[in-house]
Each structure stands twice: as structure tokens, then as C-alpha cells.
Amino acid sequence: QVEEELKAACSQQAEQLQEMGRREHLLHSDLQRAGEQLESFKTRVMQACSPSAAGSTGESVTEQQV
């Protein structure tokens, strides 16, 4: 009976580890997607702040200024 309980506990732990692995994969994917969206947004902001938006000086706006 003890052996069966140990097997059941091991099986349950294996399922929990698999679930944790799936969650970690999803989080990694979400993080990567968020990074890509941030880069896209940054690019759009930089385009919006192009020399024509920098005022009469005609100077480019740097990423730091944005």
C-alpha cells in the first residue's frame, strides 16, 4: 500500500512539473510577444517624431529624447 501511495505521489508530481513547464513556455512566449510589441511601438513613436515633427530646426529626435 505504501508503494502504491508513493507511485501516486510521484505521478502527481510529474503532472505538476509538466503543467509548470507548459506555464513557463506560455510565459516565455508572452514575454517575447510583449518585447516585439514594445519594439514596434518604439519604432512608430520614432517615426512620429521624425525631423518634420522636431520643429523648425529640422534636427532628428533621438530615442533618449522620445
C-alpha positions, -999 to 999 in steps of 0.1 A, spaced: 0 0 0 29 24 8 44 16 -26 11 25 -43 9 58 -24 44 66 -34 36 58 -71 5 80 -69 25 109 -53 53 106 -80 26 106 -107 10 137 -93 44 154 -90 52 145 -126 19 161 -137 26 192 -117 60 195 -133 46 191 -168 20 218 -160 47 241 -147 67 235 -179 37 244 -200 31 276 -180 68 286 -183 66 281 -220 35 303 -223 51 330 -201 82 329 -223 60 333 -254 41 362 -238 72 379 -228 87 376 -263 55 389 -279 54 419 -254 90 427 -264 81 426 -301 51 449 -295 73 473 -275 98 475 -303 70 481 -328 56 508 -306 90 524 -302 95 524 -340 61 541 -345 69 567 -319 103 574 -335 87 577 -369 61 601 -355 89 622 -340 108 624 -373 126 656 -384 94 671 -396 80 667 -361 111 681 -344 102 717 -352 118 743 -374 154 732 -366 150 701 -387 170 681 -362 162 644 -357 148 634 -324 169 608 -305 155 578 -289 165 592 -255 145 624 -262 115 604 -271 
